């Protein structure tokens, strides 16, 4: 171990060793420095040393050295400069990742380089022999030699960094970043084994964090930042586990998230809870836990509807359809009904555990009411309005399966709905946290449910049914599948039925097995014996029996109570002993099963390995034969194209690879020997020539050297003499210049004093001016602020006055509008009243007119009918009516009434209408239009008068 006075010396020594290619020694020297107790105080050079140290560790792939050095450096700078440790660790991970990527790129380049037409064009014989012996492909060999070591080192780097940063409150962000990068590494290269180990490492770190609560620099999970980092890490772990399809690890990640929240008694944000339930749906669906899957979908729908305001209606409808179909996919019977007591208790505990995970209760309580069930789920869907948000096909399917009773065509009606549902689905919009929803995954479970409902309804209607008929009623299953479904249903007592394959029928109803008759055999025997004993020994009277029982009743009750308590304790002990024995048996059985499984797996692995070796050897032999044939043909063509003078190959000779290889090797060996001889001869010739040249040039070089010495000595003496003379001349000139300038010294001092005095006065003057200017500016700014405050006050007061005026004007306008509205309403009410009276008068006049017309039309019908085919009754009746309605003499008769009486009667209502109007003001246009609509046409009277005037004229002509 080398002792250095300063850390910089160790760094220089390491660089010198690196330059001469001794990286291992350089790493060892830096490692000795870092682990030495002499340098336990942080210094800036130690950071540079650590950078160089981790670079050497990465180059040499020394993970153990890197871990030791980082641990020592953490001890050094934990309390002084923890950011330095963070930079070193980031640099370490960056170098490891970069090296791994370079190795991967290099392997890909090698693979691309091997992808050529002729692999043997430029290969040496030893390369060919290696390719024959090794059966591996180029990519596998390059991955094993180049990529795998660097990936192992990168994985070791992540583990080292996580171990160093665990439970460190100052480096929580770096710990979370390292965990995320490790997760991405496992995801990118499909490293499932390393992912499981990584999850276990992080889980152990959290457990140690809770175990050693009094540790210094321990993270505080109650802090929001720390809790958010831990949550982000767990949710990233959950996402990667589901993407790698490690469902057991994903479920453990869900339990980690729930346990972390129970630990801190806080609920995550809604966005994280959406991811939580989305992954739960996938996990429960893969594990065939349809009830938990449906409840997880319900929680996911509730969160999306409550917190995701950007969710589109189409996406919400698709999620609601998934919730309803997931609920329908749950089996309609309890599958744990026939289990033992221990299994029932275990299943109950498991259900309560799942309920806590789905409900996300931070303080779980084992309550039987919290256990999930299919009936409560369906009622909750209806009450919360989930069913109303689903598509129409899903609603129809729900009513068909849960409310309709169609034993004959239930499956036929289900089939088109299932076809439509299987086509619904796809990716959701970016506003939803659920990436994709496919409803087709629920079709098999819905077909099974439809089969169960059909069997249940058929069992309520029929007692016997042929198998062919039942098979025709269920189009999407064969009878073998239907048989498996109903066997499971009968096992769990959902339906009661039997199948008689000899008769080809199915029997429905409460059909007991042969052993059911023996179930109550002892009970029946005891009852019969009691009846016989009562006959043989009849009981005494009630009073005497009661008198005998009453004195000993208290003792009997006490003894019975003690006996029951003792029996209860015995039962509990027996139950505990039985459970312990069962657990022991299960452990032994599990150990035996694991041993047997291990032996079987080893045998299977050996068998597979031997088969793989056989196939590998066969493939290698086959490839060798093919390559030998191809190479022999290529070498034959090459032998044919050689220069003249070479020994040609005969066509009839048997050309093999071995002979051609021997020929090629001998030819290469002969050419190499000839080339070596030529080179040896040429080297000897060059040696002779070089020796002769040096012997001839040696005296000439010595003479030239002596002559050059003499010339340089003379030149040196001349230059030295010239330099002495020039120095004397310069010294004399400087002395003369000094004597000349000494006369002006007094003038220079007086001039300097005048200049300094003038500058001082100028400085004082400018200082006074500046102070005066500053005081003026202060006064001006003070006046400006006062003016500004007055202006602001004036503007605010003016705005307040204008606002009050505006409010008063608005109030006045509002009162005026209200008054006008009331007047308009009164005016309209008066107009409506006038119009209603007018319409009433018109109806009365119309009624009078109608009665008058009926009377006029009924009067001519009583006269005798003439013989002519043309009717003449109106002509006869018109003069009579005119005579009867003739006005008295001396009375004014209008012109339109002079020709007959009917027009006068027709126009009389118009006169009355004009006379009945109270004033000359016309009614509103709308009322006028209504009155015109209801008023009889004015031309009716003229028409009747025209017809009455025409009839007498025809009678007169006749």
Secondary structure, DSSP 8 states (H G I E B T S, - for coil): ----SSHHHHHHHHHHHHHTT-HHHHHHHHHHHHH-TT--S--HHHHHHHHHHHHHHHHHT-HHHHHHHHHHHHHHHTTT-HHHHHHHHHHHHHHHHHHHHHHHHHHHHHHHHH-SS-TTSS--HHHHHHHHH----HHHHHIIIIIHHHHHHHHHHHHHHHHHHTT-GGGHHHHHHHHHHHHHHHHHTT-HHHHHHHHHHHHHHHHHHHH-TT-TT---TTSHHHHHHHHHHHHHHHHHHHHTT-HHHHHHHHHHHHHHHHHHT----HHHHHHHHHHHHHHHHHTT-HHHHHHHHHHHHHHHHHH-TT--HHHHHHHHHHHHHHHHTS-SS-TTTTS-HHHHHHHHHHHHHHHHHHHT-SS----GGG---HHHHHHHHHHTTHHHHS-HHHHHHHHHHHT---TTTHHHHHHHHHHHHHT-EEE--TTSS--EEEGGGGHHHHHHHHHHHHHHHHHHH-SEEEHHHHHHH-TTS-HHHHHHHHHHHHHTTS--EEEETTTTEEEES----GGGGGTTHHHHHHHHHHHHHHHHS----HHHHHHHHHHTHHHHHHHHHHHHHHHHHHHHHHHHHHHHHHHHHHHHHHHHHHHHHHHHHHHHHHHHHHHHHHHHHHHHHHHHHHHHHHHHHHHHHHHHTS-TTS----TTS---HHHHHHHHHHHHHHHHHHHHHHHHHHHHHHHHHHHHHHHHHHHHHHHHHHHHHHHHHHHHHHHHHHHHHHHHHHHHHHHHHHHHHGGGHHHHHHHHHHHHHHHHHHHHHHHHHHHHHHHHHHHHHHHHHHHHHHHHHHHHHHHHHHHHHHHHHHHHHHHHHHHHHHHHHHHHHHHHHHHHHHHHHHHHHHHHHHHHHHHHHHHHTTS---SSSS--HHHHHHHHHHHHT---TTS---HHHHS-SHHHHHHHHHHHHHHH-SSS----HHHHHHHHHHS--THHHHHHHHHHHHHHHHHHH-
